Amino acid sequence: MKTGKSILIATAMLANAASMCAQLTWASKDIHYASDYALPNQLTTDTLILAWRGERVGAVALIHIPQGQTAVCSAKISGQLPASASFVDYVLTDDFRNCGIHPDTLPAWRVPDIIDTQAGSVHLSGETRPVWVTVEVPRDAKPGKYKETLSVDGQQISLNISVSEMTLPKPSQQAFHLNLWQQPYSVARYGKVEPWSKEHFNLLKPYAQYLARAGQSTVSAILFYEPWGEQSNDLFLPMIETTKKADGSWSYDYRIFDRWVQFMADNGIDGIIECFTMIPWEMNFRYFDESAGEYRFLKTTTDTPEYRDLWLNFLKAFASHLKEKGWFERTMISMDERNLSDMLNAYAIIQEAEPRFKVSLAGNYHPELIDKLYSYTILLTEAYPPGTVERRREKGLVTNLYTCCSRPEPNLFSNNASADAVWIPVYCTSTGHDGYLHWSFMNWTDNPLDDSRFKLFAPGDTYFIYPEGRSSVRYERLVEGIQLSEKARLLREKFIANGDAASLDRLEKALNPIKMGIVDTRSTTAATVNYLKATIDQLSSL
């Protein structure tokens, strides 16, 4: 018994010694910390964050286990506000920042991006690991100071949060228009479940909740087989089954579409139903031929009688179904990066079928379409003519910007600076636009938890949320940017209403570096975002 007790005491002493060697410090959200990062001599064990009521606050800490030491670490945060702490895991990326075939010769490295909400503990050996802390400030929190304590491997540091009297709108009520396209079939493939089964919807739930928390404005619905020409890892299968009957008429099965739209509404996303697409990248329309008993494809163009017959019948029936469901006013027929002539042909058929249908395009600017489209989104590198956005807003129309593989930075690639995700929403609204569109939210690679590279596009361009309900640094920072945009809007309204010209001038001067769109080694996205945030923190206390 003496020997056993001695062993237990010795083991405890070794564990305590390892814990005493471990180091824990607050760090910058703007840096991608490598696992061999050496902590500075001066650790930050106490930090202060200013927050509004209703804000989702993120912070980064680093736990360092010295060389020769190992530890099984868990991260816990406790205090006066709802909070969570998760280790940040690494995913492969490289320096490709373009469209087209992804070269396989570029050096790859691991970037910390996966906020592993599923890992209760991690095994660390002679390394540094980021820890992501999320605090959800309640909307009814009393203004004042609150304290949270982060504990990792026996070390503790303090997070103090000063809550302002200012309150952010609920995500569903924010002015910012967020449009992140969804890929539900990717979730089914990764989870190895039947698409649209009960198990599939269970797996989809956390991603719908992430979207709702960010203030997602749209539901992505697929009308015909593969709108984007099989460029993605998972096919976009139709949510409406189209059948050509033996007598030549058409019939439609809306069951999957209805279940998907209702599921998203049940999880807080009950805005625009964005339906893709009358003009796919490959002009092939799959339908079931009842006479032949098999699927067939109609290969056509937008100026043929066959195209008009297909879509005139579809849209008339679809409009009737939507009206029965009470969803017609929410629905938008959407196209992605299509040319002017095809857009005008499709628009004419929509007008013939049901002129009250909303129509959208994400693509190049065409003056011929500016008054026809309910939602118009152009690249972040382009600009509408002066006065266009304001005139559209007066009509209740939505005008956004988007990024894709064609813009190296700022962007949401896994190799971009994390502050890019904050900068983008603020740029969109500070230049007068309604919001931001990104073509992919969960369009996963074969092994998304290990490798963000894909056969096409820049790494991470196809997704910035991870399987099994894991968050990401890119997602959290995008939410941060949307909140920062909302803060600027509300403060501007407050200062104008109060006739506070001095405060308004300070706010506009802080917004100008982002509004000008200059990103270089001197005006990094982190520098301009942090300057704006510091200014807004000061103005929030006035």
Helices and strands as residue ranges (DSSP letters): H 2-21, E 23-27, E 46-53, E 56-64, E 70-79, E 83-93, E 109-116, E 121-125, E 128-136, E 144-152, E 155-167, G 171-173, E 177-180, H 184-191, H 198-214, E 218-222, E 241-244, E 250-253, H 255-266, E 272-276, E 284-289, E 294-299, H 305-325, G 328-330, E 331-336, H 340-353, E 358-362, G 367-369, E 375-379, H 388-394, E 398-403, H 420-430, E 435-438, E 471-472, H 473-498, H 501-515, H 525-540
